[in-house]
Amino acid sequence: MQAGVIPVETLIGDIADGVYITELIGQGVNSVTGDYSRGASGFRIVDGVIAGPVAEFTIAGNLKDMFLNLTPGSDLEFRYGINVPTLRIDGMTIASG
């Protein structure tokens, strides 16, 4: 995926309540329906600011909707075998156990 033109600070700057995911756990994609569900951990976003770490929650959505609501950040760096910019995906469901 190519980098977008929006800086990461701008991507998260207008998020009132969300999460910045840094780790995904497990496998939960239905390739027939596109349903997606994974365990995750990362940081909470409150009023556009990283507010603190969160862990052991689930994110869910549908791949078609996720791709339609995806905005790439401008921070792509080529350092690893898999290179991708920060991605903002609006409209996903988040649940904690």
Backbone as a chain_set.jsonl record, in Angstrom:
{"seq": "MQAGVIPVETLIGDIADGVYITELIGQGVNSVTGDYSRGASGFRIVDGVIAGPVAEFTIAGNLKDMFLNLTPGSDLEFRYGINVPTLRIDGMTIASG", "coords": {"N": [[0.839, -1.173, 0.0], [0.501, 2.21, -0.778], [1.763, 5.259, 0.653], [-0.331, 7.755, 2.18], [-1.381, 11.215, 2.038], [-1.86, 12.5, 4.356], [-0.75, 13.549, 7.523], [-0.011, 11.544, 10.457], [-0.721, 12.749, 12.886], [-2.811, 14.401, 12.119], [-4.615, 12.477, 11.221], [-5.44, 11.278, 13.637], [-6.257, 13.461, 15.056], [-8.938, 14.424, 15.085], [-10.413, 12.482, 16.336], [-12.714, 11.638, 18.666], [-13.17, 9.538, 20.472], [-11.458, 6.652, 20.456], [-9.236, 4.012, 19.287], [-5.737, 3.386, 18.97], [-4.286, 1.007, 17.338], [-1.748, -1.304, 17.971], [-1.071, -3.939, 17.986], [-2.238, -7.02, 16.733], [-4.122, -9.951, 17.439], [-4.497, -13.413, 16.958], [-6.668, -15.098, 14.549], [-9.297, -14.185, 12.513], [-11.021, -14.015, 10.125], [-13.589, -14.238, 7.827], [-13.58, -15.472, 4.748], [-15.627, -15.749, 2.926], [-17.902, -14.181, 3.686], [-16.676, -11.846, 4.469], [-16.579, -10.977, 7.043], [-14.864, -9.787, 9.904], [-12.878, -10.231, 12.729], [-10.817, -9.653, 15.447], [-8.512, -10.07, 18.162], [-6.992, -7.418, 20.015], [-4.522, -4.904, 20.928], [-3.28, -1.778, 22.187], [-3.379, 1.735, 22.168], [-5.5, 4.079, 23.771], [-7.448, 6.651, 22.286], [-8.394, 9.848, 23.058], [-10.259, 12.633, 22.51], [-8.574, 13.314, 20.326], [-6.013, 12.818, 21.27], [-3.395, 10.647, 22.323], [-4.169, 8.602, 24.957], [-3.524, 6.55, 26.77], [-2.41, 3.143, 27.5], [-4.206, 0.254, 26.283], [-5.539, -3.053, 26.463], [-6.352, -6.439, 25.466], [-8.864, -6.366, 23.997], [-11.487, -6.558, 21.518], [-11.698, -6.094, 18.022], [-14.003, -5.517, 15.383], [-15.541, -5.925, 12.194], [-16.456, -5.526, 8.719], [-14.742, -6.618, 5.887], [-15.182, -5.359, 3.359], [-16.481, -2.94, 4.089], [-14.462, -1.943, 5.747], [-12.308, -1.496, 3.947], [-13.506, 0.453, 2.337], [-13.653, 2.562, 4.12], [-11.086, 3.339, 4.761], [-8.2, 5.227, 5.457], [-5.021, 6.076, 4.504], [-2.036, 7.042, 6.249], [0.711, 9.422, 6.035], [3.124, 8.299, 6.732], [4.753, 6.165, 5.746], [7.399, 3.888, 5.92], [10.235, 2.153, 4.751], [11.386, -0.437, 6.223], [11.065, -3.024, 7.057], [10.022, -6.448, 6.315], [7.348, -6.322, 5.738], [5.732, -3.514, 4.853], [3.868, -0.724, 5.699], [1.786, 2.169, 5.846], [0.512, 4.114, 8.668], [-2.872, 3.408, 9.32], [-6.162, 4.646, 9.164], [-9.297, 3.555, 10.088], [-12.55, 4.089, 9.93], [-15.577, 3.474, 11.773], [-15.499, 0.868, 12.851], [-16.307, -1.838, 15.126], [-15.722, -1.985, 18.603], [-14.97, -3.973, 21.363], [-14.74, -4.899, 24.795], [-13.618, -7.41, 27.065]], "CA": [[0.0, 0.0, 0.0], [1.257, 3.449, -0.832], [1.484, 6.249, 1.698], [-1.279, 8.809, 1.873], [-0.825, 12.558, 2.147], [-2.281, 13.056, 5.64], [0.112, 13.171, 8.657], [-0.663, 10.748, 11.494], [-1.31, 13.658, 13.88], [-4.084, 14.849, 11.558], [-5.502, 11.314, 11.201], [-6.034, 11.028, 14.958], [-6.582, 14.734, 15.69], [-10.368, 14.68, 15.27], [-11.064, 11.302, 16.917], [-13.175, 11.927, 20.024], [-13.012, 8.337, 21.288], [-11.046, 5.574, 19.575], [-8.031, 3.284, 19.679], [-4.596, 3.3, 18.071], [-3.936, -0.405, 17.495], [-0.349, -1.617, 17.697], [-0.89, -5.385, 17.91], [-3.418, -7.838, 16.482], [-3.937, -11.279, 17.993], [-5.399, -14.437, 16.453], [-7.146, -15.08, 13.173], [-10.747, -14.118, 12.54], [-11.553, -13.464, 8.884], [-14.388, -15.148, 7.028], [-13.322, -15.058, 3.372], [-16.869, -15.791, 2.153], [-18.76, -13.041, 4.03], [-15.867, -10.657, 4.733], [-16.614, -10.629, 8.468], [-13.514, -9.677, 10.458], [-12.858, -10.073, 14.18], [-9.491, -9.981, 15.968], [-8.086, -9.502, 19.418], [-6.086, -6.301, 19.765], [-4.038, -4.062, 22.018], [-2.732, -0.531, 21.672], [-3.539, 2.925, 23.002], [-6.778, 4.769, 23.647], [-7.431, 8.024, 21.787], [-9.466, 10.659, 23.637], [-10.201, 14.012, 21.999], [-7.446, 13.494, 19.425], [-4.735, 12.659, 21.97], [-3.127, 9.315, 22.865], [-4.497, 8.757, 26.372], [-2.938, 5.518, 27.61], [-2.468, 1.808, 26.917], [-5.36, -0.634, 26.464], [-5.215, -4.4, 25.995], [-7.374, -7.483, 25.543], [-10.166, -5.998, 23.464], [-11.76, -7.132, 20.208], [-12.197, -5.206, 16.971], [-14.803, -6.278, 14.428], [-16.1, -5.181, 11.072], [-16.559, -6.279, 7.483], [-13.62, -6.19, 5.049], [-15.629, -4.415, 2.337], [-16.673, -1.652, 4.762], [-13.17, -1.482, 6.237], [-11.552, -0.942, 2.822], [-14.177, 1.677, 1.892], [-13.473, 3.6, 5.135], [-9.667, 3.322, 5.105], [-7.403, 6.391, 5.069], [-3.614, 5.854, 4.855], [-1.234, 8.177, 6.688], [1.884, 9.753, 5.2], [4.324, 7.87, 7.452], [5.304, 4.909, 5.25], [8.854, 3.716, 5.975], [10.652, 0.84, 4.286], [12.38, -0.971, 7.159], [10.771, -4.414, 7.391], [9.516, -7.251, 5.209], [5.997, -5.842, 5.465], [5.769, -2.075, 5.066], [2.546, -0.124, 5.528], [1.637, 3.391, 6.645], [-0.569, 4.105, 9.65], [-4.173, 3.386, 8.655], [-7.348, 5.005, 9.939], [-10.488, 2.884, 9.587], [-13.713, 4.563, 10.679], [-16.793, 2.67, 11.842], [-15.347, -0.503, 13.355], [-16.843, -2.113, 16.459], [-14.711, -2.326, 19.596], [-15.584, -4.544, 22.563], [-13.793, -5.414, 25.779], [-14.118, -8.594, 27.764]], "C": [[0.885, 1.238, 0.0], [0.861, 4.366, 0.318], [0.421, 7.22, 1.214], [-0.592, 10.157, 2.009], [-1.118, 13.197, 3.506], [-1.328, 12.611, 6.751], [-0.685, 12.419, 9.724], [-1.348, 11.649, 12.53], [-2.672, 14.173, 13.411], [-5.089, 13.701, 11.523], [-6.188, 11.101, 12.544], [-6.568, 12.297, 15.611], [-8.052, 14.996, 15.913], [-11.131, 13.467, 15.809], [-11.423, 11.607, 18.37], [-12.926, 10.745, 20.955], [-12.681, 7.178, 20.358], [-9.829, 4.864, 20.112], [-6.993, 3.333, 18.568], [-4.039, 1.9, 18.273], [-2.487, -0.629, 17.086], [-0.098, -3.114, 17.56], [-2.225, -6.061, 17.675], [-3.119, -9.262, 16.895], [-4.947, -12.226, 17.346], [-5.791, -14.226, 15.002], [-8.661, -15.076, 13.209], [-11.329, -13.464, 11.307], [-12.338, -14.551, 8.164], [-14.265, -14.692, 5.577], [-14.56, -15.099, 2.487], [-17.707, -14.535, 2.405], [-17.99, -11.741, 4.213], [-15.889, -10.235, 6.191], [-15.216, -10.762, 9.067], [-13.627, -9.456, 11.954], [-11.505, -10.533, 14.695], [-9.317, -9.401, 17.357], [-7.061, -8.42, 19.139], [-5.59, -5.679, 21.065], [-3.426, -2.818, 21.386], [-2.918, 0.596, 22.661], [-4.896, 3.563, 22.746], [-6.532, 6.179, 23.123], [-8.639, 8.741, 22.379], [-9.266, 12.098, 23.175], [-8.935, 14.278, 21.185], [-6.078, 13.309, 20.025], [-4.6, 11.216, 22.447], [-3.243, 9.399, 24.372], [-3.891, 7.69, 27.277], [-3.136, 4.146, 26.997], [-3.788, 1.085, 27.226], [-4.989, -1.988, 25.876], [-6.445, -5.301, 26.119], [-8.765, -6.983, 25.168], [-10.286, -6.594, 22.065], [-12.204, -6.042, 19.251], [-12.948, -6.07, 15.967], [-15.338, -5.349, 13.351], [-16.255, -6.103, 9.888], [-15.487, -5.722, 6.536], [-14.029, -5.17, 3.996], [-15.798, -3.028, 2.941], [-15.35, -1.077, 5.251], [-12.363, -0.845, 5.116], [-12.177, 0.357, 2.304], [-13.929, 2.846, 2.838], [-12.026, 3.736, 5.591], [-8.983, 4.59, 4.579], [-5.954, 6.143, 5.475], [-2.93, 7.151, 5.279], [-0.015, 8.362, 5.795], [3.198, 9.211, 5.757], [4.924, 6.535, 7.0], [6.83, 4.93, 5.311], [9.184, 2.304, 5.519], [11.78, 0.325, 5.17], [12.217, -2.466, 7.387], [10.309, -5.164, 6.149], [8.106, -6.856, 4.803], [5.977, -4.362, 5.829], [4.394, -1.489, 4.763], [2.492, 1.168, 6.349], [0.6, 3.174, 7.753], [-1.879, 4.199, 8.895], [-5.267, 3.812, 9.617], [-8.527, 4.307, 9.278], [-11.656, 3.308, 10.474], [-14.82, 3.521, 10.679], [-16.642, 1.254, 12.324], [-15.959, -0.618, 14.755], [-15.708, -2.517, 17.378], [-15.433, -2.836, 20.836], [-14.497, -5.04, 23.497], [-14.461, -6.529, 26.561], [-14.372, -8.314, 29.149]], "O": [[1.896, 1.293, 0.7], [-0.231, 4.259, 0.876], [0.283, 7.479, 0.018], [0.635, 10.232, 2.085], [-0.672, 14.312, 3.775], [-1.111, 11.41, 6.915], [-1.888, 12.633, 9.874], [-2.443, 11.333, 12.995], [-3.581, 14.357, 14.221], [-6.278, 13.91, 11.764], [-7.375, 10.782, 12.594], [-7.264, 12.217, 16.624], [-8.404, 15.723, 16.842], [-12.359, 13.43, 15.746], [-10.54, 11.809, 19.204], [-12.515, 10.931, 22.1], [-13.521, 6.763, 19.559], [-9.429, 5.081, 21.256], [-7.327, 3.323, 17.383], [-3.384, 1.636, 19.282], [-2.052, -0.209, 16.014], [0.957, -3.526, 17.078], [-3.222, -5.735, 18.319], [-1.996, -9.739, 16.726], [-6.119, -11.88, 17.202], [-5.317, -13.312, 14.328], [-9.253, -15.911, 13.892], [-12.05, -12.472, 11.41], [-11.826, -15.643, 7.92], [-14.791, -13.64, 5.214], [-14.543, -14.535, 1.393], [-18.169, -13.896, 1.46], [-18.567, -10.657, 4.127], [-15.276, -9.228, 6.545], [-14.486, -11.711, 8.782], [-14.383, -8.595, 12.402], [-11.081, -11.657, 14.425], [-9.901, -8.37, 17.69], [-6.339, -8.486, 18.145], [-6.151, -5.893, 22.139], [-3.095, -2.808, 20.2], [-2.65, 0.439, 23.852], [-5.376, 3.576, 21.612], [-5.538, 6.819, 23.468], [-9.774, 8.293, 22.219], [-8.222, 12.701, 23.425], [-8.301, 15.324, 21.328], [-5.074, 13.606, 19.378], [-5.57, 10.625, 22.92], [-2.519, 10.161, 25.012], [-3.76, 7.93, 28.477], [-3.937, 3.988, 26.076], [-4.394, 1.281, 28.279], [-4.225, -2.07, 24.914], [-7.427, -4.966, 26.78], [-9.722, -7.154, 25.922], [-9.304, -7.076, 21.499], [-12.99, -5.168, 19.616], [-12.575, -7.218, 15.726], [-15.556, -4.158, 13.573], [-16.193, -7.324, 10.032], [-15.342, -4.507, 6.399], [-13.298, -4.209, 3.759], [-15.317, -2.044, 2.378], [-15.134, 0.133, 5.182], [-11.791, 0.23, 5.302], [-11.458, 1.262, 1.879], [-13.985, 4.001, 2.416], [-11.772, 4.204, 6.701], [-9.158, 4.974, 3.423], [-5.669, 6.011, 6.665], [-3.209, 8.22, 4.736], [0.249, 7.55, 4.908], [4.271, 9.615, 5.31], [5.546, 5.843, 7.806], [7.472, 5.86, 4.823], [8.478, 1.358, 5.87], [12.957, 0.594, 4.927], [13.146, -3.115, 7.867], [10.215, -4.588, 5.065], [7.715, -7.038, 3.649], [6.184, -4.002, 6.988], [3.827, -1.732, 3.697], [3.086, 1.247, 7.424], [-0.102, 2.163, 7.763], [-1.999, 4.971, 7.944], [-5.288, 3.376, 10.768], [-8.743, 4.436, 8.073], [-11.729, 2.919, 11.64], [-14.986, 2.777, 9.713], [-17.594, 0.481, 12.214], [-16.105, 0.375, 15.467], [-14.833, -3.293, 16.993], [-16.388, -2.218, 21.307], [-13.462, -5.54, 23.055], [-15.683, -6.585, 26.699], [-14.798, -9.199, 29.891]]}, "num_chains": 1, "name": "protein.A"}
